[in-house]
Amino acid sequence: MENKTVIAIDYGTQSVRVSIIDQKGKFLAFEQVRYDKPYFSPEPGYCEQYPDYYYDCMCKAAKRLTEKHPELVNKVSSISSTCFRDTAVYLDENFNVIRPSIIWLDQRQADLKRKLPFYQNAAFYIVGMTQTVNLNRKRTPAIWLQENETENWKKIKHYVPLNVYLNFRMLNVLSDSASNMIGHYPLNFKKGKWYKNGALKGELYNIDSNLMPEISPVGAVIGKITKKCSFETGFPEGLEYITTGNDKSCEALGSGQVDSQSAHVSYGTSSSIAVISQKYFEPERFLPSYIASFPGWYSGEVQIYRGYWMLTWFVQQFGQNESLEAQIERIAPEEILNEKIMDIPPGSNGLILQPYWGPGLSRPLAKGAVIGFFDVHTKFHFYRAIIEGIGFALKEGLESIEKRSGLKVKYLTISGGGSRSDAICQITSDLFNLPVYKSETCENSSLGCACAQFLALGVYKSLDEVKRNMIRYNKAFTPNKKASEEYKKLYDRVYLKVYPSLEKIYKELTEIDVEFVKKHNKDKK
């Protein structure tokens, strides 16, 4: 049987990757372009980027790949892409970009000058979701644009997720699957359709559904590589594009998550834990399951905003010595830190960190907190406490998923930058008291994008068949009984009580901060 191959494009927050992958899960060609400037900040806390920048970087990677491997490129069966989330592109009637995209890391908030109708406010108040709804609306770029850039908002005729626009550049088609449209959009994930104007949940984002793009099924052919794109990338003109799914879903599939017995942990810029199910459920109250990157499944996911970005922040602020040592040894500073933390016991000698560096749906007022400081603690304790704090938060997420879905997880698959460390994988196994499996590739999103394509092409008939043929693990970690017992005590008796104890203080801090910002902005004027 002929060994089929596909092209997978993975648009990440820090870089873009283009790969040719065969039906056995082997990377035959791979090119990566790191963004010189992932975003720019017109104001403190703002994160913006021109959407064409991502396409241009992809073209650079694609050109390198196609020029090095022309014989492989001409034999590929299809192409697809997966993309980071919650980043919209604003187009006029001629499909021209109106302004830079507000990317998912952006921290600006709208003032909510437009109030929801009384009956909607009353409904959310009754179910105790007023704060959550208000946070969601404040973080919606469309509402911010309506309040602050009215002329730009009037020009918008197409309000589309980033990956849809990148598809448009390749195919001249403004479409994608619902799985690749996660963000502050009026999308009914259970049905995979846009909410009609006036619908209770859709109304939160204040975006006319007529501005939104066409939604295609997962695994559908939505277009072909155009002549222009072929010239810019070297991709074969006429190559069919198959819809797959969002970054985390592809990453999970590329790590071997093919049933409801496993949970997938992603230790990336944004960390998450997810369980797939053929039945729709809400992993947290009012948090939807997302459509998976393959037909008939949902992914119930809990995310920790800026998860392993915290480790990068730590290295920048406190890891100067390790950075110098790493340069000499030609390794990442995190590798040195990961070795140091193995001499520290579980629980970091009583140092507990709550990793909320950005509010979430269930905790709209949450902020980061560290408790338990003592003179025995070093920066290495702090580093380990960050890792453990993210683990505790994800464990809490998994408990919510299991409770609301009725599923019971037996093991974890793991990927993302943090998973490269055996120390972190072992801590994860101990903290969850579950086996952890790490695949042999670090490019799990690209591999998952390829897996979904082979499923759509009919090369494989089932997810199990995909896993048997394309996923390989190079390490397994089993929990240390003593460490797991220690983590359970800290989780039950300390970690779970931190947020309830600090919630009122977080509220006061938020109010004081808002007052300060308003006064500062007034003084600037």
N, C-alpha and C positions, 0 to 999 in steps of 0.2 A: 504494500500500500504506500502511495506517495506521502512523504512527510510534509504536511501542510504548514505554512507559516503565516503570521499576521504582523501588522505594525501596531504598536501600542504607544500612545502619547500620554505622558503623565505631567500635567501642569501643577507643580507644587508651589508653596508659598515662597521658597528660596531659590528654586531652579526648575527647569523643564527637562524632561528626559524623553528620548525617542529610541525605541527598541524594535528589533525584529526577533520574534519568539516563535519557536516551533511547537508542534502539538505534544511534545514530550516535556515542555516547560523549560527548554534550553534557550538561553539568550545567545543568538547567533551574531547579533550586532547591537551596539549600545553607544549612544552619545548623550552627553549632558551639557547644558549651558547654565551656569549660575548667573543669576541676575546681578548686575553691577550695583543696582539700587532697587531692592525689592519694593520700596515705596518711598514717597517723599511726603513731607509734612508742612503744608502751608501754615498751619497753626499747631501749637502743642497738642498732642493726642490725636491729630488727624493723620490718616494713612491713605494716600491716594496713589494711583498709577494709571497710566494710559493703557487701555486694553490692547492696543496694537503692539505695545512693547512685548507682551507675552507671545504674541504671534510671531514677531520678528525674532525673538530668541528661539522659538521653536524652529523657525526656518533655518537658523544657523546650525542648530543641532541636526536637523533633517538633511541639510546639504552635505554636512560632513559625513553622515551615515551613508547617504545614497551615492556619494562619490567614492567612498571606500569599498562599498559592497554592491555594485550595480547588478551583479548576477543574482544576489539574494533578493534585492528590491523588485526585480521583474517577475519573481515567482510568488510574491505574497498574495494571499487570497482575499484579504480585507484590511481595513484600518479602523481604529476607534481611538477615543481619548477619554481620559478622566481628569477631573479638575477640582481644585479647592473651591470652597463654597462661599455662599453669602456675599457675593460680589456681583453687582449688576452693571450693565452697560446701557448708556442712555443714547438712543439714536433718534435722528430726525426723520422726516418723511422720505428722505433720500438715502437712509441708512448710514448717514454720517454720524460720527461720534461727537456729541455735544460738549462733553466735559470729561475730565478724568474719572475713573471709577473710584468709588469709596470702598476700599477693600475690607475684608472681615476683621482685621485687627484694629480698625478705626474706633475711637472712643467717644466721638461727638454724640450729643443727644439733642433731640428736638424738644421744643418747649411745650408741645401739644396745645397749640393755640386753638385748634379745631377739636371740640369736645365730641365724644361719642353720644349718640342719642340716649335719652334717659333710660329707656327700657333695656338697652345694652349694658349701661353702667350698673343698673339694678341687678341684672342677671349675673354679672361678674362679681358683684359685691356679695350676693347671696351665697355663691359657691366659694367665697374667700380668695378670689383670684384678681382682685383689683390692682394690687401692687405689681403682680406678674404681667398683667395686661398692659399697664402703663409703661413698664420697663420695655416690653416688646415694642410698643409704639414709639417710645423715645429713641430706640435703637434702629428704627426703620429709616434707611437713607431717603426713601421717597418722601416721607413726612418732613424730614429736615430740608430737603430741596424745596418743597412747597412753601416752607416758612422763610427760607433764607435766599433762595435763588428762583424767584417766581418766573422770571423771564426764561431761564433755562428749562424750568418745568413745563412751561407752555409749549416749548419746541419739541418735547418728547412725544414721539409717535410709536416707539417701540422700546419697552422697558424689559430687558432680557438678561438672564443669568450669563455670566462671563463665558461659560462653555458654549452656550448657544451662539454667541457672537463669534467665537473662535471657529465653530462649525461653519458659520456663514462665510468666513474668510476662506475656508477650504472648499466648501460645497456650493456656495451661493444659495444656501437653504437655511432658514431661520427656525431651527427645530432641534429637539433632543428628547431624551427620555425624562420622565418625572424624577427619576433617581438622581439625575444630574442637575436638579433645580432646587437644591436645598438652600433656604435662606429666608429673608423677610419678604416673602411673596405670598399672595392669596391662593395657596395650593392645598387642595384636599388630598392628602397623601393616601388615605384609605381607598379613594376612587381613582387617584392619579389624574385628576381634572382640576381646572381652575374653579374656584368658587364664583358663583354668579354675583354680580354687583348687588350689594345690599345684604348678602349672607352674613350672619353673625360673626363668624371667625374671619372671613375674608375682609370684612369691613375694618379690621384692626389696622391693616397696612395702607388703607386709603389709596389703592392703585386700581384704576379701571381695568377690568379683566381684558378689555379690548386691546390694551397696550401689550399684553403678555403674548409670548410666542406659542406656536403650535406644539403640543405635546405628542410625542410618538411613543409607541410601545417599546419596552426594553427588548433588545434583540432584533430590532427592525432595521432594514436598509432604508436610510433616509436621503441618500444622495451619493454622488460620485465626485472624486477629485477633479476639479476644473482644470482647464488648460493653464490658467493664470497661476493657480496653486502648484501645479506640476512644475512650472518654470521656477517658482520661488523655493520649492522644497526638493524637487527631484522625485517626488512620489509619482507613480504611474498615473497618467491621465485616465480617468474612467474607473479607477479603483473604488470599489464600493465601501461606503462608511456604514458600520453597524453600531447602533446605540448600545452602550453598556451602562455605567453608573458612576456614582459619586466616588470621591477619593477613598473614603473610609470603607465603603462597601467593597470596592475593588481590592483594597488592601486586605480586608478580611478574607475574601475569596482566594486571594493569592497566598494567604497563610494557611489555607485548608479548612476554612469554616464553611462546611457544606450541610450541617444539620443543626438541630436545636440542643445537642448535648454539649456543645462547646460555647465558650464566650471568647470573643476576640478582643485583646488589649492592644491599643495603638499608643505607643509612646512617641508621639510626634510633637510638632510645634503646639498643636492642640491635642490633648490626650483624651482617649475615649475607651469605653467598653461597650460591646454590642453582642446581642444574641439574635439569631435569625429565626423566623417562624413563618409558617404558611397561614397563620391566623393573625389578623391585625390586633395590636394591643398598644396601650400607651405606657412606655417605660417609666415615666413619671407623670404625675397629674397634669393634663393638658399638653404634654409633650408627645407629638405624634411619632409613630414608627415611620421610618422612611422606606420607600420602595427600593428593594435590593437591586443589584446589578445584573440579576438574572430573573426570568419570569416566575411569577407565582409566589414570591417570598417577600417578607417585610424584614427590616432590620431595626430592632428596638435598641436605641443607643443613648447612653448618657455621656456627656462630654464635659471635660474640665478645660475651660477656656485658658489658653496659653500654658498648657500643662508643662511639657518638657522644655518650653521656652524659658522656664524658670532656671533650669540648669545653665543655659547659655548666659542668662543674666547674672547668675552667681559667678561664673567663670570671669565675666567681664569686670565685675565689681570686686571680687575677692581672690581671684585665681592668677594673679600676676606671676607669682613664683612658679606655679605649675605650668603656666603658658610658656615661660622662658625655658623650663626643663623640657617641655613637649617639643619646642622648636629644635632643641639640640638632638633629641631622640627621634624626631620626625614622626610624632604621634599626636593625637588629639589631647588637649589638657584634661578632658573628661576621663581618659584612660588612666591617668595618674591618680585623679581623685577617686575613681572607682576602686583602685587597689587600696587606697588609704581607708575607705569606709568599711572594709571587711574586718578591720581590727576593732570596730565599734560594735557593741552588742545591739540586738534588735530593740528598737525603741529609742535609740540614740541617747541612752542614759537619761531618759525622762524628758527629752526635748520633743514636743509635739507641734506640728505645723498644719495649719488649715490652708489649702492651696487655692483660695478663691481670689485670684488676681483679676477677676472679671465676674460680674454678677451672672447668675443663672436663673432659669425659669422658676425653680423651686425655692431659690434664695435670692430674690432680686436686690436685697440690700447688703449681701455678703461682701466682706473684704478679707484680705489675708490676715492671718494671726499666727504668732509663735508663742507658745507658753512653756514654762519649765526651765528657763535659763538658770544656769548655776556656773560656778567658777571652773568646773571640770570640763565644760564644753569648749570645743574648738570650732574652727570654720568647717572642719570635716564632719563634725556632728551636725552642723547646720545643713551641709550638703546632703547627708544621709536623711535628715529629717524632711527635706524637700521630697526626696524619692519616696519615703514612707508616707508622707502626707498625701501625695498624689495617689499612692496605692490605697490608702484608707478611703479617699473620696470615691475612687473607682469601685472599691468593695461595697461601699454604701449604694452606689449606682447599680451594681449587680444584684444586691438584695432587693432593690426596688423592682428591677426587671423580673426577677424570679417570682416575687410576690404578685405582681400585676399580670404576669403571663401564665402562671401555673407551671412553668418549666423549671427543670433542675439541671444545673450545669455540672458536668463531671470533670472537665479539664479546660485549660486555657490555651489558645494560640496567641503568639505575641509577635509584634513587628514595630517598626519605627526606629528612630535614632537611638532611643534608650535601650532597645532590645539588643543592641550590639554588645552590651556589657553583660557578661555572665553573672557578675555580682548583682546587677539590677534584676536579671531574670530569676536568680535564686531568692532575692528578697521578695519578689512578686509571688513566687511559689509558696514561700513561708507565710506571707501575709494573708493570701487567699486560702491557704491550706489545700491547694489543688496542684496537680501536675501541670507543668508549663512546657509547651513545645515551640521550638524556634526553627523556622525554615532556613534552608541553606542560602537563600538570596535575601538581600536587603531591599531589593526593588519589588516589593510585594504588590504595590498598586499597579505597576506595569504588568506584572505577571497576572494579576486578577483581571485586568482589562483584556489580556489575551485569552484567559480561561473563558471569560464570558463570550468572547467572539467565537471560539471553537464550539461552544455549546450552541450558539445561534447558527453556526454553519452546519451543524449536524454531525460534526466529527465525533462528538461524544453525546450520548443519549441521556446522561444523568449527571448530577453533581458528584456522586460517588465515583463515577468513571473519570470525571475530570480530576478529582483528587488523586486517584490511583496512578494516573498517568503523568500528572503535571506538578504535583506538590511533593517535595522531599524535605524531611527534617534532618538537621545535623546535630541537634542537641535536645535533650529532655532534662527537665529539672523536677525533682520531687521534694515535697515539703519536709523540712526538718521539724520533728515533732516538738522539741523544746522551744524553738523559735516561734512556731505557729501558736503555741500556748501563750507565749509572752505577748504576741501581737493581738491575740483575741482579748486578753485582759485590757490592753491599752485601748483597743477599738471600742469595746463595750463600756468600759468604766470611765474613759476619758474622752476619746475623739468624738463619739456620738453626742456628748454633752457640751462640746465647745460652742457650736453654733447657737443652740437654744439659750445658752448663758450670755452670749455676746450680742444677740439679735437687736436688743434695744440700744446698745452702745453703737452698733453699726448704723442704726437709724439716725442717732444723734450726729455721728460723724458725717453722714451723708448730707444732712441738713446744714451743718456748719460749712461743709465744703461747697455746697451749692451757693450759700450766702456769700462766701468769699469770692467765688468765681464771678458772680454777678457784680459785686462791688469792684473787683479788679477790672472787669470789662467796662464798667461805667467810668472808672477813673481813666482808663486808656482813651476813651472817647473825649 
